Amino acid sequence: MGTLRVKLREYLDTHQLSAYQLAKEVEGMSPKTVYAYAAGSRQPSIENLEKLITTLRKLTGESVDVSDLLEYQPELAETRAWHDADLSRLGEYEPYDWGDIDPETLGKPLRFEK
């Protein structure tokens, strides 16, 4: 099963708008709720999605669609396989030998997105 990702922050950035500007203009929604949507920590209800779209159309003068604000992300088969994997024997393997390299300094930090 996939997830819906809120893309409001990206939309606002692309159109040089702030969540504050949107929160001032949208009717019937608290600024706290708008900020949560912009941060991606909450998903809007259908009613609030309609309010956001209506207000963004007014602010930008452009057509705004649901797909501008939401994105469906299907679950990857590899992710599902990892979740379903039997790791009960993982402790039987020797730790990986990194040699002279400090594994703490490799790669880029990971960021979890809701």
Biopython code that builds the backbone (N, CA, C, O; Angstrom):
import numpy as np
from Bio.PDB.StructureBuilder import StructureBuilder

atoms = [
    (1, "MET", "N", (0.842, -1.174, 0.000)),
    (1, "MET", "CA", (0.000, 0.000, 0.000)),
    (1, "MET", "C", (0.888, 1.239, 0.000)),
    (1, "MET", "O", (1.888, 1.278, 0.717)),
    (2, "GLY", "N", (0.551, 2.223, -0.770)),
    (2, "GLY", "CA", (1.333, 3.446, -0.879)),
    (2, "GLY", "C", (0.885, 4.507, 0.111)),
    (2, "GLY", "O", (0.053, 4.259, 0.984)),
    (3, "THR", "N", (1.451, 5.687, -0.043)),
    (3, "THR", "CA", (1.112, 6.800, 0.827)),
    (3, "THR", "C", (0.891, 8.064, -0.001)),
    (3, "THR", "O", (1.360, 8.170, -1.135)),
    (4, "LEU", "N", (0.180, 9.003, 0.576)),
    (4, "LEU", "CA", (0.006, 10.312, -0.035)),
    (4, "LEU", "C", (1.011, 11.274, 0.597)),
    (4, "LEU", "O", (1.133, 11.348, 1.820)),
    (5, "ARG", "N", (1.717, 11.996, -0.240)),
    (5, "ARG", "CA", (2.681, 12.986, 0.242)),
    (5, "ARG", "C", (2.135, 14.370, -0.083)),
    (5, "ARG", "O", (1.731, 14.639, -1.214)),
    (6, "VAL", "N", (2.128, 15.247, 0.922)),
    (6, "VAL", "CA", (1.654, 16.614, 0.736)),
    (6, "VAL", "C", (2.797, 17.438, 0.146)),
    (6, "VAL", "O", (3.893, 17.483, 0.704)),
    (7, "LYS", "N", (2.528, 18.096, -0.999)),
    (7, "LYS", "CA", (3.543, 18.880, -1.704)),
    (7, "LYS", "C", (3.296, 20.384, -1.590)),
    (7, "LYS", "O", (3.758, 21.151, -2.434)),
    (8, "LEU", "N", (2.581, 20.804, -0.567)),
    (8, "LEU", "CA", (2.235, 22.215, -0.433)),
    (8, "LEU", "C", (3.483, 23.084, -0.321)),
    (8, "LEU", "O", (3.545, 24.144, -0.944)),
    (9, "ARG", "N", (4.473, 22.666, 0.454)),
    (9, "ARG", "CA", (5.691, 23.463, 0.622)),
    (9, "ARG", "C", (6.369, 23.703, -0.732)),
    (9, "ARG", "O", (6.789, 24.822, -1.027)),
    (10, "GLU", "N", (6.474, 22.652, -1.552)),
    (10, "GLU", "CA", (7.097, 22.795, -2.865)),
    (10, "GLU", "C", (6.304, 23.768, -3.740)),
    (10, "GLU", "O", (6.878, 24.585, -4.460)),
    (11, "TYR", "N", (4.978, 23.664, -3.664)),
    (11, "TYR", "CA", (4.135, 24.563, -4.455)),
    (11, "TYR", "C", (4.353, 26.011, -4.025)),
    (11, "TYR", "O", (4.522, 26.899, -4.860)),
    (12, "LEU", "N", (4.348, 26.237, -2.715)),
    (12, "LEU", "CA", (4.550, 27.592, -2.208)),
    (12, "LEU", "C", (5.918, 28.139, -2.628)),
    (12, "LEU", "O", (6.026, 29.282, -3.073)),
    (13, "ASP", "N", (6.952, 27.322, -2.485)),
    (13, "ASP", "CA", (8.307, 27.754, -2.870)),
    (13, "ASP", "C", (8.381, 28.106, -4.351)),
    (13, "ASP", "O", (8.966, 29.124, -4.723)),
    (14, "THR", "N", (7.792, 27.269, -5.189)),
    (14, "THR", "CA", (7.809, 27.495, -6.639)),
    (14, "THR", "C", (7.115, 28.805, -7.010)),
    (14, "THR", "O", (7.519, 29.482, -7.955)),
    (15, "HIS", "N", (6.082, 29.151, -6.269)),
    (15, "HIS", "CA", (5.303, 30.347, -6.572)),
    (15, "HIS", "C", (5.663, 31.530, -5.663)),
    (15, "HIS", "O", (4.935, 32.520, -5.590)),
    (16, "GLN", "N", (6.793, 31.404, -4.980)),
    (16, "GLN", "CA", (7.314, 32.464, -4.110)),
    (16, "GLN", "C", (6.266, 32.977, -3.125)),
    (16, "GLN", "O", (6.076, 34.181, -2.952)),
    (17, "LEU", "N", (5.598, 32.027, -2.491)),
    (17, "LEU", "CA", (4.615, 32.333, -1.461)),
    (17, "LEU", "C", (5.083, 31.715, -0.153)),
    (17, "LEU", "O", (5.845, 30.748, -0.152)),
    (18, "SER", "N", (4.630, 32.269, 0.945)),
    (18, "SER", "CA", (4.947, 31.681, 2.243)),
    (18, "SER", "C", (3.689, 31.045, 2.832)),
    (18, "SER", "O", (2.568, 31.362, 2.437)),
    (19, "ALA", "N", (3.901, 30.155, 3.770)),
    (19, "ALA", "CA", (2.767, 29.553, 4.467)),
    (19, "ALA", "C", (2.006, 30.642, 5.227)),
    (19, "ALA", "O", (0.788, 30.561, 5.380)),
    (20, "TYR", "N", (2.724, 31.650, 5.696)),
    (20, "TYR", "CA", (2.090, 32.769, 6.395)),
    (20, "TYR", "C", (1.129, 33.518, 5.473)),
    (20, "TYR", "O", (0.008, 33.840, 5.865)),
    (21, "GLN", "N", (1.578, 33.795, 4.237)),
    (21, "GLN", "CA", (0.707, 34.484, 3.275)),
    (21, "GLN", "C", (-0.545, 33.656, 2.999)),
    (21, "GLN", "O", (-1.654, 34.186, 2.953)),
    (22, "LEU", "N", (-0.354, 32.362, 2.820)),
    (22, "LEU", "CA", (-1.493, 31.483, 2.566)),
    (22, "LEU", "C", (-2.428, 31.455, 3.774)),
    (22, "LEU", "O", (-3.647, 31.538, 3.625)),
    (23, "ALA", "N", (-1.846, 31.336, 4.979)),
    (23, "ALA", "CA", (-2.657, 31.255, 6.195)),
    (23, "ALA", "C", (-3.487, 32.520, 6.397)),
    (23, "ALA", "O", (-4.605, 32.443, 6.907)),
    (24, "LYS", "N", (-2.962, 33.679, 6.009)),
    (24, "LYS", "CA", (-3.705, 34.942, 6.139)),
    (24, "LYS", "C", (-4.903, 34.992, 5.203)),
    (24, "LYS", "O", (-5.917, 35.613, 5.521)),
    (25, "GLU", "N", (-4.788, 34.339, 4.047)),
    (25, "GLU", "CA", (-5.824, 34.445, 3.011)),
    (25, "GLU", "C", (-6.875, 33.336, 3.047)),
    (25, "GLU", "O", (-8.027, 33.566, 2.678)),
    (26, "VAL", "N", (-6.495, 32.147, 3.484)),
    (26, "VAL", "CA", (-7.438, 31.025, 3.441)),
    (26, "VAL", "C", (-8.519, 31.225, 4.501)),
    (26, "VAL", "O", (-8.227, 31.568, 5.646)),
    (27, "GLU", "N", (-9.756, 31.007, 4.104)),
    (27, "GLU", "CA", (-10.890, 31.207, 5.014)),
    (27, "GLU", "C", (-11.281, 29.894, 5.681)),
    (27, "GLU", "O", (-11.298, 28.840, 5.046)),
    (28, "GLY", "N", (-11.593, 29.976, 6.969)),
    (28, "GLY", "CA", (-12.100, 28.823, 7.694)),
    (28, "GLY", "C", (-11.051, 27.790, 8.062)),
    (28, "GLY", "O", (-11.374, 26.621, 8.269)),
    (29, "MET", "N", (-9.788, 28.214, 8.147)),
    (29, "MET", "CA", (-8.713, 27.296, 8.505)),
    (29, "MET", "C", (-7.723, 28.050, 9.390)),
    (29, "MET", "O", (-7.352, 29.185, 9.087)),
    (30, "SER", "N", (-7.303, 27.429, 10.467)),
    (30, "SER", "CA", (-6.370, 28.105, 11.368)),
    (30, "SER", "C", (-4.973, 28.151, 10.754)),
    (30, "SER", "O", (-4.609, 27.265, 9.981)),
    (31, "PRO", "N", (-4.190, 29.172, 11.090)),
    (31, "PRO", "CA", (-2.811, 29.236, 10.602)),
    (31, "PRO", "C", (-2.004, 27.996, 10.997)),
    (31, "PRO", "O", (-1.166, 27.522, 10.230)),
    (32, "LYS", "N", (-2.260, 27.483, 12.184)),
    (32, "LYS", "CA", (-1.552, 26.287, 12.654)),
    (32, "LYS", "C", (-1.783, 25.103, 11.701)),
    (32, "LYS", "O", (-0.861, 24.338, 11.417)),
    (33, "THR", "N", (-2.993, 24.966, 11.223)),
    (33, "THR", "CA", (-3.331, 23.888, 10.290)),
    (33, "THR", "C", (-2.611, 24.086, 8.959)),
    (33, "THR", "O", (-2.070, 23.133, 8.398)),
    (34, "VAL", "N", (-2.601, 25.317, 8.454)),
    (34, "VAL", "CA", (-1.896, 25.604, 7.195)),
    (34, "VAL", "C", (-0.424, 25.288, 7.342)),
    (34, "VAL", "O", (0.169, 24.684, 6.447)),
    (35, "TYR", "N", (0.187, 25.689, 8.466)),
    (35, "TYR", "CA", (1.611, 25.421, 8.694)),
    (35, "TYR", "C", (1.893, 23.922, 8.751)),
    (35, "TYR", "O", (2.923, 23.460, 8.261)),
    (36, "ALA", "N", (0.976, 23.167, 9.351)),
    (36, "ALA", "CA", (1.153, 21.709, 9.426)),
    (36, "ALA", "C", (1.093, 21.086, 8.043)),
    (36, "ALA", "O", (1.863, 20.172, 7.746)),
    (37, "TYR", "N", (0.198, 21.561, 7.195)),
    (37, "TYR", "CA", (0.129, 21.069, 5.817)),
    (37, "TYR", "C", (1.402, 21.418, 5.054)),
    (37, "TYR", "O", (1.943, 20.590, 4.321)),
    (38, "ALA", "N", (1.876, 22.651, 5.232)),
    (38, "ALA", "CA", (3.089, 23.092, 4.530)),
    (38, "ALA", "C", (4.299, 22.300, 4.995)),
    (38, "ALA", "O", (5.201, 22.035, 4.201)),
    (39, "ALA", "N", (4.335, 21.919, 6.256)),
    (39, "ALA", "CA", (5.449, 21.130, 6.792)),
    (39, "ALA", "C", (5.339, 19.659, 6.396)),
    (39, "ALA", "O", (6.299, 18.900, 6.530)),
    (40, "GLY", "N", (4.163, 19.262, 5.909)),
    (40, "GLY", "CA", (3.961, 17.863, 5.528)),
    (40, "GLY", "C", (3.672, 16.951, 6.700)),
    (40, "GLY", "O", (3.713, 15.728, 6.563)),
    (41, "SER", "N", (3.378, 17.539, 7.863)),
    (41, "SER", "CA", (3.119, 16.714, 9.046)),
    (41, "SER", "C", (1.660, 16.286, 9.168)),
    (41, "SER", "O", (1.320, 15.448, 10.003)),
    (42, "ARG", "N", (0.805, 16.860, 8.337)),
    (42, "ARG", "CA", (-0.614, 16.471, 8.301)),
    (42, "ARG", "C", (-1.082, 16.439, 6.863)),
    (42, "ARG", "O", (-0.544, 17.130, 5.998)),
    (43, "GLN", "N", (-2.103, 15.617, 6.625)),
    (43, "GLN", "CA", (-2.723, 15.559, 5.303)),
    (43, "GLN", "C", (-4.067, 16.275, 5.375)),
    (43, "GLN", "O", (-4.846, 16.052, 6.302)),
    (44, "PRO", "N", (-4.335, 17.132, 4.399)),
    (44, "PRO", "CA", (-5.596, 17.883, 4.453)),
    (44, "PRO", "C", (-6.812, 17.004, 4.162)),
    (44, "PRO", "O", (-6.748, 16.049, 3.387)),
    (45, "SER", "N", (-7.914, 17.359, 4.807)),
    (45, "SER", "CA", (-9.191, 16.723, 4.482)),
    (45, "SER", "C", (-9.611, 17.212, 3.096)),
    (45, "SER", "O", (-9.027, 18.159, 2.569)),
    (46, "ILE", "N", (-10.595, 16.585, 2.522)),
    (46, "ILE", "CA", (-11.108, 17.008, 1.218)),
    (46, "ILE", "C", (-11.608, 18.453, 1.300)),
    (46, "ILE", "O", (-11.358, 19.253, 0.399)),
    (47, "GLU", "N", (-12.304, 18.777, 2.365)),
    (47, "GLU", "CA", (-12.833, 20.130, 2.547)),
    (47, "GLU", "C", (-11.690, 21.156, 2.615)),
    (47, "GLU", "O", (-11.757, 22.203, 1.971)),
    (48, "ASN", "N", (-10.653, 20.858, 3.387)),
    (48, "ASN", "CA", (-9.533, 21.791, 3.498)),
    (48, "ASN", "C", (-8.697, 21.838, 2.225)),
    (48, "ASN", "O", (-8.127, 22.877, 1.892)),
    (49, "LEU", "N", (-8.622, 20.735, 1.526)),
    (49, "LEU", "CA", (-7.920, 20.715, 0.246)),
    (49, "LEU", "C", (-8.607, 21.663, -0.737)),
    (49, "LEU", "O", (-7.944, 22.387, -1.480)),
    (50, "GLU", "N", (-9.921, 21.652, -0.733)),
    (50, "GLU", "CA", (-10.688, 22.561, -1.589)),
    (50, "GLU", "C", (-10.424, 24.021, -1.217)),
    (50, "GLU", "O", (-10.275, 24.871, -2.095)),
    (51, "LYS", "N", (-10.366, 24.309, 0.090)),
    (51, "LYS", "CA", (-10.078, 25.677, 0.545)),
    (51, "LYS", "C", (-8.671, 26.110, 0.112)),
    (51, "LYS", "O", (-8.475, 27.244, -0.324)),
    (52, "LEU", "N", (-7.709, 25.214, 0.232)),
    (52, "LEU", "CA", (-6.341, 25.529, -0.175)),
    (52, "LEU", "C", (-6.263, 25.828, -1.669)),
    (52, "LEU", "O", (-5.648, 26.809, -2.087)),
    (53, "ILE", "N", (-6.892, 24.973, -2.460)),
    (53, "ILE", "CA", (-6.868, 25.143, -3.917)),
    (53, "ILE", "C", (-7.528, 26.465, -4.310)),
    (53, "ILE", "O", (-6.987, 27.212, -5.125)),
    (54, "THR", "N", (-8.690, 26.752, -3.736)),
    (54, "THR", "CA", (-9.399, 27.995, -4.042)),
    (54, "THR", "C", (-8.538, 29.212, -3.696)),
    (54, "THR", "O", (-8.460, 30.162, -4.474)),
    (55, "THR", "N", (-7.902, 29.180, -2.542)),
    (55, "THR", "CA", (-7.080, 30.309, -2.107)),
    (55, "THR", "C", (-5.819, 30.430, -2.957)),
    (55, "THR", "O", (-5.420, 31.541, -3.306)),
    (56, "LEU", "N", (-5.191, 29.320, -3.293)),
    (56, "LEU", "CA", (-3.992, 29.368, -4.126)),
    (56, "LEU", "C", (-4.308, 29.870, -5.532)),
    (56, "LEU", "O", (-3.500, 30.579, -6.133)),
    (57, "ARG", "N", (-5.464, 29.513, -6.054)),
    (57, "ARG", "CA", (-5.881, 30.037, -7.365)),
    (57, "ARG", "C", (-6.014, 31.553, -7.307)),
    (57, "ARG", "O", (-5.613, 32.264, -8.229)),
    (58, "LYS", "N", (-6.588, 32.035, -6.197)),
    (58, "LYS", "CA", (-6.762, 33.481, -6.023)),
    (58, "LYS", "C", (-5.400, 34.175, -5.885)),
    (58, "LYS", "O", (-5.188, 35.239, -6.467)),
    (59, "LEU", "N", (-4.489, 33.585, -5.130)),
    (59, "LEU", "CA", (-3.184, 34.205, -4.888)),
    (59, "LEU", "C", (-2.275, 34.194, -6.113)),
    (59, "LEU", "O", (-1.523, 35.141, -6.342)),
    (60, "THR", "N", (-2.348, 33.121, -6.898)),
    (60, "THR", "CA", (-1.426, 32.981, -8.033)),
    (60, "THR", "C", (-2.042, 33.412, -9.354)),
    (60, "THR", "O", (-1.327, 33.757, -10.295)),
    (61, "GLY", "N", (-3.364, 33.393, -9.425)),
    (61, "GLY", "CA", (-4.019, 33.681, -10.696)),
    (61, "GLY", "C", (-3.871, 32.542, -11.687)),
    (61, "GLY", "O", (-4.148, 32.707, -12.875)),
    (62, "GLU", "N", (-3.435, 31.389, -11.204)),
    (62, "GLU", "CA", (-3.215, 30.215, -12.046)),
    (62, "GLU", "C", (-4.165, 29.088, -11.655)),
    (62, "GLU", "O", (-4.756, 29.095, -10.575)),
    (63, "SER", "N", (-4.295, 28.133, -12.547)),
    (63, "SER", "CA", (-5.060, 26.936, -12.248)),
    (63, "SER", "C", (-4.267, 26.073, -11.269)),
    (63, "SER", "O", (-3.067, 25.863, -11.445)),
    (64, "VAL", "N", (-4.943, 25.582, -10.245)),
    (64, "VAL", "CA", (-4.313, 24.708, -9.254)),
    (64, "VAL", "C", (-5.128, 23.432, -9.207)),
    (64, "VAL", "O", (-6.357, 23.471, -9.150)),
    (65, "ASP", "N", (-4.441, 22.303, -9.231)),
    (65, "ASP", "CA", (-5.092, 21.003, -9.236)),
    (65, "ASP", "C", (-4.654, 20.216, -8.009)),
    (65, "ASP", "O", (-3.634, 20.527, -7.394)),
    (66, "VAL", "N", (-5.424, 19.205, -7.660)),
    (66, "VAL", "CA", (-5.086, 18.337, -6.532)),
    (66, "VAL", "C", (-3.674, 17.768, -6.692)),
    (66, "VAL", "O", (-2.935, 17.650, -5.714)),
    (67, "SER", "N", (-3.304, 17.419, -7.916)),
    (67, "SER", "CA", (-1.983, 16.836, -8.153)),
    (67, "SER", "C", (-0.850, 17.835, -7.917)),
    (67, "SER", "O", (0.307, 17.434, -7.798)),
    (68, "ASP", "N", (-1.168, 19.127, -7.849)),
    (68, "ASP", "CA", (-0.162, 20.124, -7.507)),
    (68, "ASP", "C", (0.177, 20.088, -6.018)),
    (68, "ASP", "O", (1.254, 20.521, -5.608)),
    (69, "LEU", "N", (-0.747, 19.569, -5.216)),
    (69, "LEU", "CA", (-0.579, 19.589, -3.768)),
    (69, "LEU", "C", (-0.392, 18.217, -3.139)),
    (69, "LEU", "O", (0.115, 18.113, -2.022)),
    (70, "LEU", "N", (-0.797, 17.162, -3.842)),
    (70, "LEU", "CA", (-0.672, 15.801, -3.310)),
    (70, "LEU", "C", (0.009, 14.907, -4.330)),
    (70, "LEU", "O", (-0.147, 15.083, -5.538)),
    (71, "GLU", "N", (0.775, 13.933, -3.816)),
    (71, "GLU", "CA", (1.443, 12.967, -4.690)),
    (71, "GLU", "C", (1.297, 11.578, -4.080)),
    (71, "GLU", "O", (1.583, 11.373, -2.900)),
    (72, "TYR", "N", (0.855, 10.636, -4.888)),
    (72, "TYR", "CA", (0.763, 9.253, -4.432)),
    (72, "TYR", "C", (2.108, 8.576, -4.623)),
    (72, "TYR", "O", (2.672, 8.596, -5.717)),
    (73, "GLN", "N", (2.617, 7.980, -3.563)),
    (73, "GLN", "CA", (3.878, 7.256, -3.639)),
    (73, "GLN", "C", (3.604, 5.776, -3.369)),
    (73, "GLN", "O", (3.358, 5.378, -2.230)),
    (74, "PRO", "N", (3.650, 4.962, -4.434)),
    (74, "PRO", "CA", (3.406, 3.535, -4.225)),
    (74, "PRO", "C", (4.535, 2.922, -3.414)),
    (74, "PRO", "O", (5.678, 3.376, -3.465)),
    (75, "GLU", "N", (4.198, 1.899, -2.679)),
    (75, "GLU", "CA", (5.220, 1.205, -1.902)),
    (75, "GLU", "C", (6.090, 0.409, -2.856)),
    (75, "GLU", "O", (5.586, -0.309, -3.720)),
    (76, "LEU", "N", (7.376, 0.538, -2.700)),
    (76, "LEU", "CA", (8.299, -0.190, -3.558)),
    (76, "LEU", "C", (8.347, -1.660, -3.157)),
    (76, "LEU", "O", (8.281, -1.988, -1.973)),
    (77, "ALA", "N", (8.461, -2.540, -4.142)),
    (77, "ALA", "CA", (8.537, -3.977, -3.873)),
    (77, "ALA", "C", (9.741, -4.287, -2.993)),
    (77, "ALA", "O", (9.671, -5.156, -2.125)),
    (78, "GLU", "N", (10.860, -3.568, -3.218)),
    (78, "GLU", "CA", (12.059, -3.816, -2.414)),
    (78, "GLU", "C", (11.805, -3.481, -0.942)),
    (78, "GLU", "O", (12.287, -4.175, -0.047)),
    (79, "THR", "N", (11.052, -2.425, -0.706)),
    (79, "THR", "CA", (10.742, -2.038, 0.659)),
    (79, "THR", "C", (9.891, -3.110, 1.319)),
    (79, "THR", "O", (10.142, -3.494, 2.461)),
    (80, "ARG", "N", (8.896, -3.587, 0.608)),
    (80, "ARG", "CA", (8.027, -4.631, 1.157)),
    (80, "ARG", "C", (8.823, -5.898, 1.443)),
    (80, "ARG", "O", (8.616, -6.545, 2.469)),
    (81, "ALA", "N", (9.734, -6.254, 0.538)),
    (81, "ALA", "CA", (10.565, -7.447, 0.738)),
    (81, "ALA", "C", (11.425, -7.289, 1.988)),
    (81, "ALA", "O", (11.596, -8.243, 2.748)),
    (82, "TRP", "N", (11.961, -6.104, 2.204)),
    (82, "TRP", "CA", (12.793, -5.864, 3.387)),
    (82, "TRP", "C", (11.958, -6.000, 4.657)),
    (82, "TRP", "O", (12.418, -6.580, 5.641)),
    (83, "HIS", "N", (10.736, -5.471, 4.642)),
    (83, "HIS", "CA", (9.867, -5.576, 5.810)),
    (83, "HIS", "C", (9.491, -7.027, 6.095)),
    (83, "HIS", "O", (9.337, -7.419, 7.252)),
    (84, "ASP", "N", (9.345, -7.812, 5.047)),
    (84, "ASP", "CA", (8.927, -9.199, 5.209)),
    (84, "ASP", "C", (10.089, -10.161, 5.420)),
    (84, "ASP", "O", (9.871, -11.344, 5.681)),
    (85, "ALA", "N", (11.312, -9.673, 5.311)),
    (85, "ALA", "CA", (12.485, -10.549, 5.394)),
    (85, "ALA", "C", (12.624, -11.164, 6.784)),
    (85, "ALA", "O", (12.272, -10.552, 7.792)),
    (86, "ASP", "N", (13.143, -12.379, 6.809)),
    (86, "ASP", "CA", (13.422, -13.076, 8.061)),
    (86, "ASP", "C", (14.829, -12.701, 8.513)),
    (86, "ASP", "O", (15.813, -13.159, 7.933)),
    (87, "LEU", "N", (14.922, -11.885, 9.525)),
    (87, "LEU", "CA", (16.214, -11.433, 10.034)),
    (87, "LEU", "C", (16.599, -12.141, 11.328)),
    (87, "LEU", "O", (17.504, -11.699, 12.036)),
    (88, "SER", "N", (15.918, -13.230, 11.633)),
    (88, "SER", "CA", (16.155, -13.916, 12.898)),
    (88, "SER", "C", (17.567, -14.492, 13.000)),
    (88, "SER", "O", (18.059, -14.701, 14.109)),
    (89, "ARG", "N", (18.228, -14.753, 11.875)),
    (89, "ARG", "CA", (19.576, -15.332, 11.906)),
    (89, "ARG", "C", (20.663, -14.292, 11.622)),
    (89, "ARG", "O", (21.820, -14.653, 11.410)),
    (90, "LEU", "N", (20.308, -13.031, 11.617)),
    (90, "LEU", "CA", (21.251, -11.973, 11.285)),
    (90, "LEU", "C", (22.458, -11.961, 12.221)),
    (90, "LEU", "O", (23.570, -11.666, 11.782)),
    (91, "GLY", "N", (22.265, -12.269, 13.477)),
    (91, "GLY", "CA", (23.350, -12.272, 14.460)),
    (91, "GLY", "C", (24.393, -13.354, 14.224)),
    (91, "GLY", "O", (25.453, -13.321, 14.849)),
    (92, "GLU", "N", (24.128, -14.310, 13.344)),
    (92, "GLU", "CA", (25.072, -15.402, 13.084)),
    (92, "GLU", "C", (26.201, -14.972, 12.146)),
    (92, "GLU", "O", (27.185, -15.698, 12.009)),
    (93, "TYR", "N", (26.087, -13.835, 11.510)),
    (93, "TYR", "CA", (27.091, -13.373, 10.559)),
    (93, "TYR", "C", (28.112, -12.476, 11.238)),
    (93, "TYR", "O", (27.800, -11.762, 12.191)),
    (94, "GLU", "N", (29.340, -12.527, 10.727)),
    (94, "GLU", "CA", (30.408, -11.665, 11.230)),
    (94, "GLU", "C", (30.125, -10.222, 10.811)),
    (94, "GLU", "O", (29.554, -9.982, 9.747)),
    (95, "PRO", "N", (30.520, -9.276, 11.638)),
    (95, "PRO", "CA", (30.346, -7.878, 11.232)),
    (95, "PRO", "C", (31.177, -7.572, 9.990)),
    (95, "PRO", "O", (32.231, -8.170, 9.775)),
    (96, "TYR", "N", (30.702, -6.649, 9.188)),
    (96, "TYR", "CA", (31.403, -6.269, 7.969)),
    (96, "TYR", "C", (32.717, -5.584, 8.320)),
    (96, "TYR", "O", (32.759, -4.758, 9.232)),
    (97, "ASP", "N", (33.790, -5.918, 7.608)),
    (97, "ASP", "CA", (35.098, -5.307, 7.828)),
    (97, "ASP", "C", (35.230, -4.067, 6.948)),
    (97, "ASP", "O", (35.367, -4.177, 5.730)),
    (98, "TRP", "N", (35.190, -2.911, 7.557)),
    (98, "TRP", "CA", (35.284, -1.650, 6.835)),
    (98, "TRP", "C", (36.734, -1.263, 6.537)),
    (98, "TRP", "O", (36.974, -0.271, 5.850)),
    (99, "GLY", "N", (37.699, -2.029, 7.041)),
    (99, "GLY", "CA", (39.104, -1.698, 6.816)),
    (99, "GLY", "C", (39.478, -0.431, 7.561)),
    (99, "GLY", "O", (39.094, -0.247, 8.716)),
    (100, "ASP", "N", (40.228, 0.442, 6.904)),
    (100, "ASP", "CA", (40.694, 1.675, 7.534)),
    (100, "ASP", "C", (39.673, 2.806, 7.454)),
    (100, "ASP", "O", (39.945, 3.912, 7.921)),
    (101, "ILE", "N", (38.520, 2.551, 6.877)),
    (101, "ILE", "CA", (37.506, 3.592, 6.693)),
    (101, "ILE", "C", (36.563, 3.596, 7.883)),
    (101, "ILE", "O", (36.119, 2.543, 8.339)),
    (102, "ASP", "N", (36.260, 4.782, 8.379)),
    (102, "ASP", "CA", (35.294, 4.937, 9.464)),
    (102, "ASP", "C", (33.890, 4.955, 8.854)),
    (102, "ASP", "O", (33.540, 5.916, 8.168)),
    (103, "PRO", "N", (33.077, 3.919, 9.085)),
    (103, "PRO", "CA", (31.748, 3.869, 8.455)),
    (103, "PRO", "C", (30.846, 5.027, 8.867)),
    (103, "PRO", "O", (29.881, 5.338, 8.168)),
    (104, "GLU", "N", (31.151, 5.670, 9.997)),
    (104, "GLU", "CA", (30.341, 6.803, 10.445)),
    (104, "GLU", "C", (30.476, 8.009, 9.518)),
    (104, "GLU", "O", (29.606, 8.880, 9.510)),
    (105, "THR", "N", (31.548, 8.068, 8.741)),
    (105, "THR", "CA", (31.784, 9.233, 7.885)),
    (105, "THR", "C", (31.364, 8.998, 6.436)),
    (105, "THR", "O", (31.502, 9.900, 5.610)),
    (106, "LEU", "N", (30.858, 7.815, 6.106)),
    (106, "LEU", "CA", (30.483, 7.499, 4.733)),
    (106, "LEU", "C", (29.073, 7.963, 4.414)),
    (106, "LEU", "O", (28.206, 8.000, 5.287)),
    (107, "GLY", "N", (28.855, 8.309, 3.178)),
    (107, "GLY", "CA", (27.512, 8.593, 2.677)),
    (107, "GLY", "C", (26.933, 9.892, 3.192)),
    (107, "GLY", "O", (27.577, 10.651, 3.916)),
    (108, "LYS", "N", (25.704, 10.119, 2.795)),
    (108, "LYS", "CA", (24.984, 11.323, 3.183)),
    (108, "LYS", "C", (23.998, 10.970, 4.281)),
    (108, "LYS", "O", (23.548, 9.828, 4.372)),
    (109, "PRO", "N", (23.659, 11.942, 5.114)),
    (109, "PRO", "CA", (22.665, 11.667, 6.140)),
    (109, "PRO", "C", (21.318, 11.327, 5.503)),
    (109, "PRO", "O", (20.986, 11.834, 4.431)),
    (110, "LEU", "N", (20.560, 10.480, 6.157)),
    (110, "LEU", "CA", (19.229, 10.115, 5.692)),
    (110, "LEU", "C", (18.209, 11.059, 6.304)),
    (110, "LEU", "O", (18.362, 11.517, 7.437)),
    (111, "ARG", "N", (17.168, 11.343, 5.536)),
    (111, "ARG", "CA", (16.083, 12.180, 6.024)),
    (111, "ARG", "C", (14.775, 11.433, 5.823)),
    (111, "ARG", "O", (14.478, 10.973, 4.720)),
    (112, "PHE", "N", (14.013, 11.318, 6.867)),
    (112, "PHE", "CA", (12.720, 10.641, 6.814)),
    (112, "PHE", "C", (11.655, 11.645, 6.410)),
    (112, "PHE", "O", (11.541, 12.704, 7.027)),
    (113, "GLU", "N", (10.871, 11.328, 5.382)),
    (113, "GLU", "CA", (9.770, 12.177, 4.975)),
    (113, "GLU", "C", (8.462, 11.456, 5.213)),
    (113, "GLU", "O", (8.317, 10.265, 4.937)),
    (114, "LYS", "N", (7.546, 12.189, 5.717)),
    (114, "LYS", "CA", (6.217, 11.609, 5.959)),
    (114, "LYS", "C", (5.402, 11.672, 4.710)),
    (114, "LYS", "O", (4.251, 11.235, 4.700)),
]
sb = StructureBuilder()
sb.init_structure("model")
sb.init_model(0)
sb.init_chain("A")
sb.init_seg("    ")
for serial, (resi, resn, name, xyz) in enumerate(atoms, 1):
    if name == "N":
        sb.init_residue(resn, " ", resi, " ")
    sb.init_atom(name, np.array(xyz, "f"), 0.0, 1.0, " ", f" {name:<3s}", serial, name[0])
structure = sb.get_structure()
